[in-house]
Amino acid sequence: MIFEGLTYGGWAAFMVILVRTSALVAAMPVLGSPNLPAVVKAAIALILALVLWPVVDLGGLQAPTTLMGFLPLVVGETLIGVILGLSARLLLTSLQIMGQMAGFQMGFAVANVIDPMSGMQISVLGQFVYLVGILVFLAVGGHHMFIRALADSFTLVPPGSFGLSQGLFQQMMGLAANMFYLAVRIGAPIIGALLFTSVIMGILAKTVPQMNILIVGFPLKITVGLVMLAATITVLVPVMAKVFKNLGAVLTGLLKAM
């Protein structure tokens, strides 16, 4: 048996690895989806922990001997995994924000669907762009970057050494600001074209009052929005691929700031 003859320190080391791994699996995109059964998530976390256990050196771990001594250790390990998973979720949320803004201008504000990742209602356009982002994330090996960062995290942030520093706070604020920056940057062509369409319809409403601008406006905006989306999707994919390829450096920076 793999656990046969383990000392108390060996058990404690394995549990620390399992807690950090479980938190990351629950927080990262795709694997953290509510649609994925909890049994599957637990199995993935257990397999990753078993793989990392012989590789990670936790010889200096001072294993607590009481439940209250383990509590701060478990909380710190959980926060490490959650922060790493949240960094990728912020990048993917920028796509949802972009789709939400464009979909609202196109008249899709009431045509919402359930996002399987968060369980919340988002616009149809936002869900489409979000799924494209998920595919790009998997295509560039974003999930591999998380596994690599998880293995490196035990060296950069040994168990029990986690702390909320000013550098970590600034990096998280930078990721949050970058989320809105990416949303505007990616959605600028569509949002700009729809805004220009609204201005033209406003001018037509004044110059040609006989025209029913509502009847003409809805299909026109939808057509312009879909055409611009088809034209910009070839630009959106390379931009998101470049962002996700830099995810490894982002995760390393977060770990060094902890």
Secondary structure by P-SEA (a helix, b strand, c coil): cccccccaaaaaaaaaaaaaaaaaaacccccccccccaaaaaaaaaaaaaaacccccccccccccccccaaaaaaaaaaaaaaaaaaaaaaaaaaaaaaaaaaaaacccccccccccccccccaaaaaaaaaaaaaaaaaaaaaaaaaaaaacccccccccccccaaaaaaaaaaaaaaaaaaaaaaaaaaaaaaaaaaaaaaaaaaccccccccccaaaaaaaaaaaaaaaaaaaaaaaaaaaaaaaaaaaaaaaac
